[in-house]
Amino acid sequence: MPVMFEAESLLDGHRMAGLVPATTADSARLAPGEDWRGLDDVALATEVYEVSHFGHFVSRRGEVTTVKSLATGRRYEMMVTGLRLVRCSDLTPVELADLGHATRQSFDLGFGQALGARRAWLVHLLPVAASAHSH
């Protein structure tokens, strides 16, 4: 899953998040074995099991994926711990912090202003080395 993130400092073993813009070609399953639902059939704030991103790749809770830093280009192995459909303009302070931003203004200076009120998949991640030690 090609998630990119801005917050290099979050790679200290703590939970972090990235945003993948949602498209009308996306579909999601709420639980393993359930039918796929189109983007318009998934309510905002719904936690899903897996997402097919515009039919090209699938991200799934529990999978290990490579994440690329926007700041350095370095790649990291991360475990997907959560997938939720959000509206970028409605992100909470906790979600903004998970994305590496202390304030809405900080987010808007990055990608936030460009994303506006678009829907996106908020992908929570945990570095693989840290996830091996989590209980």
C-alpha positions as CSV (number, residue, x, y, z in Angstrom):
1,M,0.0,0.0,0.0
2,P,1.7,3.2,-1.1
3,V,0.9,5.4,2.0
4,M,3.2,8.4,2.3
5,F,3.5,10.5,5.4
6,E,5.0,13.8,6.6
7,A,5.9,13.1,10.2
8,E,9.3,11.5,10.3
9,S,9.4,12.1,14.0
10,L,6.5,9.7,14.6
11,L,8.7,6.7,13.7
12,D,9.7,6.2,17.3
13,G,7.6,3.1,17.9
14,H,4.3,4.9,18.5
15,R,1.1,4.7,16.5
16,M,0.9,7.1,13.6
17,A,-1.4,7.6,10.7
18,G,-1.4,8.5,7.0
19,L,-4.1,9.6,4.6
20,V,-5.0,8.0,1.3
21,P,-7.5,10.1,-0.7
22,A,-10.7,8.2,-1.4
23,T,-12.0,7.8,-4.9
24,T,-15.4,6.7,-6.3
25,A,-13.6,3.6,-7.6
26,D,-12.8,2.5,-4.0
27,S,-14.6,-0.2,-2.2
28,A,-14.4,-1.6,1.3
29,R,-15.3,-4.6,3.4
30,L,-16.4,-4.0,7.0
31,A,-15.3,-7.5,8.1
32,P,-13.6,-10.5,6.6
33,G,-15.8,-12.4,4.1
34,E,-18.4,-9.6,3.8
35,D,-19.4,-8.2,0.5
36,W,-17.5,-5.3,-0.9
37,R,-19.3,-1.9,-0.6
38,G,-18.8,1.1,-2.9
39,L,-17.4,4.2,-1.4
40,D,-20.9,5.9,-1.2
41,D,-22.1,2.9,0.8
42,V,-19.6,3.4,3.6
43,A,-20.5,6.0,6.2
44,L,-18.0,8.6,7.3
45,A,-16.1,7.5,10.5
46,T,-16.7,3.8,9.7
47,E,-13.8,1.5,10.6
48,V,-13.4,-1.1,7.9
49,Y,-11.4,-4.3,7.6
50,E,-10.0,-3.7,4.1
51,V,-10.1,-1.2,1.3
52,S,-9.6,-1.7,-2.5
53,H,-8.1,1.6,-3.6
54,F,-9.4,2.4,-7.1
55,G,-9.1,-1.3,-7.9
56,H,-5.3,-1.3,-8.0
57,F,-4.2,-2.4,-4.5
58,V,-5.8,-3.5,-1.3
59,S,-4.9,-2.4,2.2
60,R,-6.0,-4.6,5.1
61,R,-6.0,-4.4,8.9
62,G,-3.1,-6.5,10.2
63,E,-1.0,-6.4,7.0
64,V,2.6,-5.3,6.9
65,T,3.2,-2.6,4.3
66,T,5.9,-0.3,3.1
67,V,5.5,3.4,4.0
68,K,7.5,6.1,2.3
69,S,8.5,9.3,4.1
70,L,7.8,12.5,2.2
71,A,10.6,14.3,4.0
72,T,13.4,11.8,3.3
73,G,12.2,9.3,0.8
74,R,13.1,6.5,3.3
75,R,10.8,3.5,3.4
76,Y,9.6,1.8,6.5
77,E,7.8,-1.5,7.3
78,M,4.6,-0.7,9.1
79,M,1.6,-2.8,10.3
80,V,-1.9,-1.4,9.4
81,T,-3.8,-1.3,12.7
82,G,-6.9,0.7,11.5
83,L,-8.7,1.9,8.4
84,R,-11.4,4.5,8.6
85,L,-13.2,6.7,6.2
86,V,-12.9,10.4,7.2
87,R,-13.6,13.9,5.8
88,C,-10.3,15.7,5.8
89,S,-11.9,19.0,6.9
90,D,-13.4,17.3,10.0
91,L,-10.3,15.6,11.4
92,T,-10.3,15.7,15.2
93,P,-7.3,16.9,17.2
94,V,-6.3,13.3,18.0
95,E,-6.4,12.4,14.3
96,L,-4.4,15.4,13.4
97,A,-1.8,14.5,16.1
98,D,-1.7,10.9,14.7
99,L,-0.9,12.5,11.4
100,G,1.9,14.4,13.0
101,H,0.3,17.8,13.3
102,A,-0.2,19.8,16.6
103,T,-2.8,22.1,15.0
104,R,-5.3,22.3,12.1
105,Q,-3.1,25.2,10.8
106,S,-0.1,22.9,10.7
107,F,-2.1,20.3,8.7
108,D,-3.5,23.0,6.4
109,L,0.0,24.2,5.6
110,G,0.9,20.7,4.4
111,F,-1.7,18.7,2.5
112,G,-4.8,19.8,4.5
113,Q,-5.7,22.8,2.4
114,A,-5.3,20.9,-0.8
115,L,-7.5,18.0,0.5
116,G,-10.2,20.4,1.8
117,A,-13.4,18.5,2.4
118,R,-12.4,15.5,0.4
119,R,-13.0,12.0,1.9
120,A,-9.9,9.9,2.6
121,W,-8.9,6.7,4.3
122,L,-7.2,7.4,7.6
123,V,-4.7,4.5,7.9
124,H,-3.3,3.9,11.4
125,L,0.1,2.3,11.4
126,L,2.6,0.9,13.8
127,P,6.3,0.3,13.0
128,V,6.8,-3.4,12.7
129,A,9.6,-3.6,15.3
130,A,7.3,-1.9,17.8
131,S,4.3,-4.0,16.9
132,A,6.3,-7.2,17.7
133,H,6.6,-5.9,21.3
134,S,3.1,-4.6,21.7
135,H,0.6,-6.6,23.9
